[in-house]
Amino acid sequence: MHNRFPILSAGMEQNRADKNMGWRGSQKNYRWPGTYHITISVLERQQQPLGRIVGDVSKPDGDPLAPKVHLSEIGKMVEHELLHSIHAHYPMIDIEDYVVMPDHLHFIVVVHRDIVSSHGRDTHLGQVIAGFKKGCNRRYWELTGQTAQIWQGQPAVASPSLCPPSASFSLPAVSPSSSAGPLPAVSPSSAAASLPAVSPSSAVGSLPAVYPQASLASSQPSKIPSDASTGRPPLFSYGYVDVMPLKEGQLERQREYIRNNPRYRLMRQQHPKWLVAQRASVATALTLPALKGYLQRECGAAQFNTGKWEMLQQRLLTENNAIVCDSYGNSQLLSARLLPVVCHRKDAPLFQQQKARCLAAAASGAILVSARIAKGEQDIINSIMQQGYPVVTVEDNGFPSLYHPSEHRMDLCLANKLLIVTPWHYAYRRVDDTISVAECKAMNCVVQSICRTKDSWWKEEL
């Protein structure tokens, strides 16, 4: 049994967090001090109302042409609310690194002491985020002219002039150095205007009236009701994802992730076949009856029975009674000679010979394929990758609709050094969820079926 799945907040579909990034703690009290990486998505991500990615991926950070976000009027409003409203209402909270992307935003929240509302009541991070989203909704409805009087019973459609990044939106200048920590290279200066300076030590005060009024401002009510009372669609989807840095170096990796978000979005747009999940793109030679027979031979009755087989069938990706895999990366790697890497306990005394044979095969042009479950498998694949040879890895969970791996693995995919495949439908997992022996055996069987080679190939001529 293997614990392999970090916890994420409910309410949003999200690929499981990278193990180098940290994850949500089941025993964490969200009223206490801490550091959090928050992700919030807009309700209709395909519309990308917050802006667009511009720039050249070949340009380094700091170059005027480096990838960045050109914010729309709505995006600038969200940026202002993020930098000012949260700290204004909760002085014990600072926003450090952040990026407003076209359809979502990431930011680092630092809570310096227990969270208390302006009324002196104990509260928690979830209520802070809910208040931020409510404030953005109110401004969003103002910007798009969605008053209670004109919206009722009709679809709410934002004015086209409000969403393009070229729209005018005049705000005072912002200085990134005023933030409590380093900000990403997605500077508000890339937009038509920037934001007022924010200081983490500033006292709670009223926000400047910098938002342009909607064209029907004269007909707006003095108090804008919530979306629940008017039916108006909110800007953001329900819930949020929070990731906590738990180990040394994880916070800096999260900062880097935020800084690089525009660059990697642009890379995915320019290489949609490599950096976007391709559904049912890898065929295997494995049928469901063949897999069932394999598991019956390999697993005991306690580890594999009718109930577990039914659960496996529900999770597996299949076409015409055969297992297929989704992929991420350049599938041309599959055209080379493929060799499986599976380490069995019975072969532990021969591990060094197995590793040497695998490394030699990679050096000769073969592509090694592994689910990387056992420590020996991880050791072999890591060694192959360190020497610059490409590999194929089989994941233990499916790809969600917005899947993307860590920056390092994305770089490897772009460099044609890594192909990620999975035979599973995506499933939300918690940190205490386990992967069963039958699932491990099934993945190793998939590895061999992709390669069309038995996992004992390395024993030949020993």
C-alpha positions in Angstrom: 0.0 0.0 0.0 1.3 3.4 -0.9 0.3 6.9 0.2 0.8 9.0 -2.9 -1.8 11.7 -3.0 -1.6 15.1 -1.3 -4.8 16.8 -0.1 -6.4 19.7 -2.1 -9.4 21.8 -1.2 -12.8 20.6 -2.3 -14.8 22.6 -4.8 -12.4 22.7 -7.7 -11.1 20.1 -10.1 -7.3 20.1 -9.9 -4.5 17.8 -10.7 -2.8 16.5 -7.6 -0.1 18.8 -6.3 3.5 18.1 -7.1 5.3 16.5 -4.2 7.9 19.2 -4.3 5.3 21.9 -3.8 3.7 20.9 -0.6 0.0 20.2 0.1 -2.9 20.9 2.3 -2.7 19.4 5.8 -5.7 17.5 7.2 -5.1 18.8 10.7 -4.4 22.4 9.7 -6.4 25.1 11.5 -6.9 27.8 9.0 -7.3 30.5 11.7 -3.7 30.1 12.6 -0.6 31.8 11.2 0.9 30.2 8.1 1.9 30.5 4.5 -0.5 29.4 1.7 -0.4 29.2 -2.1 -3.9 30.0 -3.2 -5.5 29.3 -6.6 -8.8 30.7 -7.7 -10.4 30.1 -11.1 -13.0 32.2 -12.9 -16.4 30.6 -13.5 -16.1 30.2 -17.2 -12.4 29.6 -17.8 -12.7 29.3 -21.6 -13.8 33.0 -21.8 -10.5 34.2 -20.1 -12.0 37.5 -18.9 -9.0 38.7 -16.9 -6.6 39.3 -19.8 -4.4 37.5 -22.3 -0.8 36.2 -22.5 1.6 38.2 -24.6 5.4 38.0 -25.3 8.0 35.7 -26.6 8.9 32.5 -24.8 12.5 32.8 -26.1 13.0 36.0 -24.1 14.3 35.7 -20.5 12.6 37.2 -17.5 13.2 40.9 -17.3 13.2 41.4 -21.0 10.4 43.7 -22.2 9.3 41.0 -24.6 9.3 38.2 -22.0 5.9 36.5 -21.5 3.5 38.4 -19.3 -0.2 38.9 -18.8 -1.9 41.9 -20.5 -4.7 42.5 -18.1 -8.2 43.4 -19.1 -10.2 46.0 -17.1 -11.7 43.1 -15.1 -8.2 41.7 -14.5 -7.0 45.0 -13.3 -9.9 45.2 -10.9 -9.1 41.7 -9.6 -5.5 42.7 -9.1 -6.4 45.8 -7.2 -8.8 43.9 -4.9 -6.1 41.3 -4.3 -3.4 43.8 -3.3 -5.6 46.2 -1.3 -8.9 44.8 0.0 -7.6 41.7 1.8 -4.9 43.5 3.8 -7.3 46.5 4.4 -9.8 44.2 6.1 -7.3 41.8 7.6 -4.0 43.6 8.6 -2.5 40.4 9.8 -2.5 39.0 6.2 -0.1 40.0 3.5 -0.2 39.1 -0.2 3.3 38.3 -1.6 4.0 36.8 -5.0 1.0 36.7 -7.2 -0.1 36.5 -10.9 -3.5 37.2 -12.4 -3.8 34.9 -15.4 -6.5 35.1 -18.1 -8.8 32.6 -16.4 -7.4 32.2 -12.8 -5.0 33.7 -10.3 -2.3 32.4 -8.0 -1.0 34.2 -4.9 1.0 33.6 -1.8 -0.8 34.5 1.4 1.2 35.1 4.6 -0.9 35.0 7.8 1.2 36.6 10.6 -1.1 36.0 13.5 -4.5 34.5 14.2 -7.1 35.8 11.8 -9.6 38.2 13.4 -12.3 40.2 11.5 -12.7 44.0 11.8 -15.5 43.3 14.3 -13.0 41.4 16.6 -14.4 38.0 15.8 -12.2 35.0 15.2 -12.4 33.9 11.5 -10.4 31.7 9.1 -8.8 31.8 5.7 -11.9 30.4 3.9 -13.9 33.4 5.0 -11.1 35.8 3.9 -11.2 34.3 0.4 -15.0 34.3 0.3 -14.9 38.0 1.2 -12.4 38.8 -1.5 -14.4 36.9 -4.1 -17.6 38.7 -3.0 -15.9 42.1 -3.4 -14.7 41.1 -6.9 -18.2 40.1 -7.8 -19.6 43.5 -6.8 -17.0 45.3 -8.9 -17.4 42.8 -11.8 -21.2 43.5 -11.9 -20.5 47.2 -11.9 -18.0 47.0 -14.7 -20.3 44.8 -16.8 -23.5 46.7 -16.1 -25.2 43.8 -14.5 -27.6 45.7 -12.2 -30.4 43.9 -10.4 -33.0 45.8 -12.4 -31.8 44.9 -15.9 -30.5 41.3 -15.3 -33.5 39.5 -13.8 -34.6 36.7 -16.0 -32.1 37.3 -18.7 -28.6 36.0 -19.4 -25.9 38.2 -18.1 -23.5 39.2 -20.9 -20.5 41.3 -20.2 -20.0 44.3 -22.5 -17.3 43.4 -25.1 -15.6 46.7 -24.5 -14.8 45.7 -20.9 -13.0 42.5 -21.5 -10.3 43.2 -24.1 -6.9 44.1 -22.5 -6.7 47.1 -24.7 -9.6 48.8 -22.9 -8.7 51.9 -21.0 -8.6 51.8 -17.2 -6.8 54.6 -15.5 -5.2 53.9 -12.1 -2.2 55.3 -10.2 1.1 53.5 -10.4 2.1 50.5 -8.3 5.6 49.6 -7.0 6.3 45.9 -6.7 8.9 46.6 -4.1 6.0 47.6 -1.8 5.0 44.0 -1.4 6.1 42.0 1.5 8.0 39.6 -0.8 9.3 39.4 -4.3 6.7 39.7 -7.0 6.7 37.6 -10.2 7.8 39.1 -13.5 4.2 39.6 -14.5 4.2 43.3 -13.8 1.1 45.4 -13.9 3.2 47.8 -16.0 2.4 45.4 -18.9 -1.2 46.6 -18.9 -2.5 49.9 -20.0 -2.3 51.2 -16.5 -1.1 50.0 -13.1 -2.3 50.0 -9.5 -1.8 52.1 -6.4 1.2 51.3 -4.2 0.5 48.8 -1.5 2.3 48.5 1.8 1.9 45.5 4.1 2.3 47.8 7.0 -0.4 50.3 5.9 -3.2 50.8 8.3 -6.8 49.7 7.5 -8.5 52.5 5.6 -10.9 53.2 2.8 -10.0 52.2 -0.7 -9.8 54.8 -3.4 -12.7 55.1 -5.8 -10.8 54.2 -8.9 -13.3 51.9 -10.6 -15.2 53.3 -13.6 -18.9 53.1 -13.2 -21.1 51.1 -15.5 -22.9 52.8 -18.3 -26.2 52.4 -16.4 -24.8 53.6 -13.1 -27.7 56.0 -12.5 -30.1 53.0 -12.4 -27.9 50.9 -10.1 -29.2 50.2 -6.5 -27.2 51.8 -3.7 -26.4 48.4 -2.4 -25.6 45.6 -4.9 -27.1 42.3 -3.8 -25.2 39.0 -3.9 -25.4 36.7 -6.8 -27.6 34.4 -4.6 -30.3 37.0 -4.4 -30.3 38.2 -8.0 -29.1 35.2 -10.0 -26.3 37.1 -11.5 -23.3 34.8 -12.3 -20.3 35.3 -10.1 -16.9 36.0 -11.6 -15.2 33.1 -9.8 -16.1 29.5 -9.5 -17.0 27.9 -6.2 -14.1 27.1 -3.8 -10.4 27.5 -4.1 -7.3 25.3 -4.0 -4.7 25.9 -1.2 -1.2 24.3 -1.0 1.0 24.7 2.0 4.8 24.5 1.7 5.8 21.9 4.2 9.4 21.2 3.5 12.5 23.3 2.9 12.6 24.8 -0.6 8.9 24.3 -1.3 8.0 27.9 -0.8 10.6 29.1 -3.3 9.4 26.5 -5.8 5.9 27.9 -5.4 7.1 31.4 -6.0 8.9 30.2 -9.1 5.7 28.5 -10.2 3.8 31.7 -9.9 6.5 33.8 -11.7 6.6 31.3 -14.6 2.9 30.8 -15.1 2.6 33.2 -18.1 5.6 31.7 -19.8 4.3 28.1 -19.4 0.8 29.1 -20.5 2.3 30.6 -23.7 4.4 27.5 -24.2 1.3 25.3 -24.0 -0.5 27.5 -26.5 2.4 27.2 -28.9 2.8 23.4 -28.5 -0.7 22.1 -28.0 0.2 18.6 -29.1 3.0 18.3 -26.6 1.9 20.4 -23.6 -1.8 19.6 -23.5 -3.2 16.3 -22.4 -4.1 14.1 -25.4 -7.0 11.8 -24.7 -6.9 8.1 -25.5 -3.8 8.8 -27.5 -1.8 5.6 -26.5 -3.1 2.2 -27.4 -2.0 -0.9 -25.5 -2.0 -4.6 -26.3 -3.9 -5.2 -23.1 -7.6 -6.3 -23.0 -9.7 -6.3 -19.9 -10.0 -10.1 -19.7 -6.2 -10.4 -20.1 -5.6 -7.8 -17.3 -8.1 -9.7 -15.0 -6.3 -13.0 -15.6 -2.9 -11.3 -14.8 -4.2 -9.8 -11.6 -5.7 -13.1 -10.5 -2.3 -14.8 -10.9 -0.3 -12.0 -9.4 -2.5 -11.0 -6.4 -3.9 -13.1 -3.6 -7.6 -13.4 -2.9 -7.4 -10.7 -0.2 -5.8 -8.2 -2.7 -8.0 -8.9 -5.7 -11.6 -10.0 -5.8 -14.8 -9.3 -7.7 -15.5 -6.0 -5.9 -12.0 -4.7 -6.5 -12.1 -5.7 -10.2 -15.3 -3.8 -10.7 -13.7 -0.7 -9.1 -10.7 -1.1 -11.4 -12.9 -1.4 -14.5 -14.6 1.9 -13.6 -11.3 3.7 -13.2 -9.6 2.3 -16.3 -9.7 4.1 -19.7 -10.9 1.6 -22.3 -11.9 1.5 -26.0 -13.4 -1.7 -27.5 -12.7 -3.7 -24.4 -8.9 -2.7 -24.5 -7.1 -0.4 -22.2 -5.9 3.0 -23.6 -3.9 5.8 -22.1 -4.1 9.6 -22.1 -0.7 11.2 -22.7 1.1 14.4 -22.1 4.3 15.2 -24.1 5.7 14.1 -27.4 4.2 10.7 -28.3 7.0 10.2 -30.9 9.0 8.7 -28.0 6.7 5.6 -28.4 8.1 4.9 -31.9 11.5 3.9 -30.4 12.4 0.5 -28.9 10.5 0.4 -25.6 11.6 -1.5 -22.5 9.7 -1.9 -19.2 11.3 -1.1 -15.8 9.6 -3.2 -13.1 11.4 -4.2 -9.9 10.3 -7.3 -8.1 11.3 -8.3 -4.5 12.5 -11.6 -5.7 15.0 -9.9 -7.9 16.4 -7.6 -5.2 19.8 -9.3 -5.1 20.2 -8.6 -8.8 19.2 -5.0 -8.7 22.6 -3.6 -9.7 22.6 -5.8 -12.7 19.1 -4.7 -13.6 20.0 -1.0 -13.3 23.2 -1.4 -15.4 21.2 -3.2 -18.1 18.6 -0.4 -18.1 21.2 2.3 -18.3 23.0 0.6 -21.1 19.8 0.1 -23.0 19.0 3.8 -22.6 22.4 4.8 -23.9 21.9 2.6 -27.0 18.6 4.5 -27.9 15.9 2.5 -26.1 13.2 4.3 -24.2 12.6 3.0 -20.7 9.0 2.9 -19.5 8.0 2.6 -15.8 5.2 3.4 -13.3 8.0 4.3 -10.8 6.2 2.6 -7.9 9.0 0.7 -6.2 12.1 2.5 -4.9 14.3 0.5 -7.3 12.1 1.7 -10.3 12.4 5.3 -9.1 16.2 4.9 -8.7 16.6 3.5 -12.3 14.4 6.1 -14.0 16.0 9.0 -12.0 19.4 7.8 -13.0 18.4 7.6 -16.7 16.9 11.1 -16.6 20.0 12.5 -14.9 22.1 11.2 -17.8 19.8 13.1 -20.2 18.0 10.1 -21.8 14.3 10.2 -22.4 11.8 8.1 -20.5 8.0 7.3 -20.4 6.3 7.3 -17.0 2.9 5.8 -16.2 0.9 8.0 -13.6 -1.2 6.6 -10.8 -4.0 9.0 -11.4 -5.7 10.4 -14.5 -5.4 13.9 -16.0 -8.1 16.4 -15.0 -9.4 18.7 -17.7 -6.8 21.4 -16.9 -3.9 19.1 -16.2 -0.3 20.4 -16.3 2.7 18.9 -14.5 5.4 20.7 -12.6 7.6 23.2 -14.4 10.5 20.7 -14.4 8.5 18.0 -16.0 6.9 20.4 -18.5 10.4 21.4 -19.5 11.4 17.8 -20.0 8.2 17.2 -22.1 9.0 20.2 -24.3 12.6 19.0 -24.7 11.3 15.6 -25.8 12.8 13.9 -22.8 9.6 12.8 -21.1 6.2 11.4 -22.0 3.6 11.0 -19.3 0.8 8.5 -19.8 -2.0 7.3 -17.6 -4.5 4.5 -18.0 -6.9 6.0 -15.4 -9.8 8.4 -15.3 -9.0 11.4 -13.1 -10.1 10.9 -9.4 -9.9 13.4 -6.6 -7.5 12.0 -4.0 -6.7 12.9 -0.4 -3.3 12.5 1.3 -4.5 9.5 3.3 -5.9 7.7 0.2 -3.8 4.7 -0.8 -3.1 2.9 -4.0 -3.8 -0.8 -3.7 -1.6 -3.7 -4.7 -4.0 -4.5 -7.5 -3.6 -1.0 -8.9 0.1 -1.2 -8.7 0.1 -4.6 -10.5 -2.3 -3.2 -13.1 0.0 -0.3 -13.9 3.0 -2.6 -14.2 1.0 -4.8 -16.6 0.1 -1.6 -18.6 3.8 -0.8 -18.7 4.6 -4.2 -20.3 1.7 -3.9 -22.7 2.9 -0.5 -23.9 6.3 -2.0 -24.5 5.1 -5.3 -25.9 7.9 -6.7 -23.8 8.0 -8.7 -20.6 9.6 -7.1 -17.6 12.2 -9.8 -17.4 14.0 -8.7 -20.6 17.0 -7.5 -18.6 17.8 -11.0 -17.3 18.6 -12.3 -20.8 22.3 -13.3 -21.1 23.0 -12.7 -17.4 
